[in-house]
Amino acid sequence: MPTDAEQACFEAGIKFGSLYHQFAGTPISLDSADSLATAMEEAIENQPYCEAVTVEIRREELEAALSEGPADYTEFTGRFAEVEIVVDYEDSEVVARMEMDDGYPLMALDRVE
């Protein structure tokens, strides 16, 4: 049987997989960025054991992508957001983050308590 900490880590991974794959490709613009971030937070917070989700849109990265394209929107990818998810499972709390690492969005454990 997995420990509570291992199960909490698993749950964090499930939440990140759901967040990323549910929202990748969603149209995003400067006007819709905040509402998309809120929708992502609220959708993932519905999942079991999820205590909090914070999505911060990297506006400078979004602006740069928009300036290179022909439209006033683009598709959401991990490069446009920094995400933190807090999972509380039994006696364990996990904080996990998604951040850019060498041009690629990586999800990693920040803390396991």
C-alpha positions in Angstrom: 0.0 0.0 0.0 1.3 3.5 -0.7 2.0 5.8 2.1 -0.2 8.9 2.6 2.7 11.1 1.2 3.0 8.9 -1.8 -0.8 9.0 -2.4 -0.8 12.8 -2.0 2.0 13.0 -4.6 0.0 10.8 -7.0 -3.0 13.0 -6.5 -1.0 16.1 -7.3 0.1 14.4 -10.6 -3.4 13.6 -11.5 -4.4 17.2 -10.9 -1.6 18.6 -13.1 -2.4 16.1 -15.9 -6.0 17.1 -15.8 -5.2 20.8 -15.8 -2.7 20.7 -18.6 -4.5 18.4 -20.9 -7.9 19.9 -20.3 -6.8 23.4 -21.1 -4.0 23.0 -23.7 -5.1 24.5 -26.9 -7.8 26.7 -25.4 -7.8 30.1 -27.2 -6.3 32.8 -25.0 -5.9 36.6 -25.4 -4.9 39.4 -23.1 -8.6 40.1 -22.5 -9.4 36.5 -21.6 -6.3 35.5 -19.7 -7.6 36.3 -16.3 -10.9 34.5 -16.8 -9.1 31.4 -18.2 -6.8 31.3 -15.2 -9.8 31.5 -12.9 -11.6 28.7 -14.8 -8.5 26.5 -14.5 -8.3 27.1 -10.8 -12.0 26.5 -10.2 -12.1 23.4 -12.3 -9.2 21.7 -10.7 -10.2 22.7 -7.2 -13.3 20.5 -7.7 -11.2 17.4 -7.6 -10.8 15.3 -4.4 -8.1 16.3 -1.9 -7.3 19.5 -3.8 -6.9 22.4 -1.3 -5.9 25.2 -3.6 -4.8 26.0 -7.2 -3.1 29.1 -8.3 -2.6 29.9 -11.9 -0.6 33.0 -12.9 -0.6 34.0 -16.5 2.8 35.0 -17.8 1.6 38.1 -19.5 4.9 39.2 -21.0 5.2 35.7 -22.7 1.6 36.0 -23.9 2.1 39.5 -25.3 5.3 38.3 -27.1 3.4 35.4 -28.7 0.5 37.6 -29.7 2.9 40.1 -31.4 4.3 37.4 -33.6 0.9 36.1 -34.8 -1.7 37.4 -37.1 -4.6 37.2 -34.6 -5.4 38.8 -31.2 -5.4 35.4 -29.6 -3.3 32.2 -29.5 -3.5 28.7 -28.1 -2.8 28.2 -24.4 0.3 26.2 -23.6 2.3 25.7 -20.4 4.7 28.5 -21.4 2.0 31.0 -20.6 1.4 30.0 -16.9 2.9 29.3 -13.6 0.8 27.0 -11.6 0.8 25.8 -8.0 -1.4 23.0 -6.6 -1.8 22.1 -3.0 -3.1 18.6 -2.2 -4.1 17.5 1.3 -4.4 13.7 1.7 -4.9 12.3 5.2 -1.9 13.5 7.2 0.1 14.7 4.2 0.2 17.9 2.3 1.9 18.3 -1.1 2.7 21.5 -2.9 3.6 21.0 -6.6 4.4 23.6 -9.3 4.5 23.9 -13.0 7.2 26.3 -14.3 9.2 26.7 -17.4 12.5 24.9 -17.5 14.7 25.5 -20.6 11.6 26.3 -22.7 9.5 23.3 -21.5 6.7 23.3 -18.9 7.8 20.9 -16.1 5.7 19.9 -13.2 7.6 19.2 -9.9 7.1 18.6 -6.2 8.0 21.7 -4.2 7.2 20.3 -0.7 5.9 17.1 0.9 4.9 17.4 4.5 
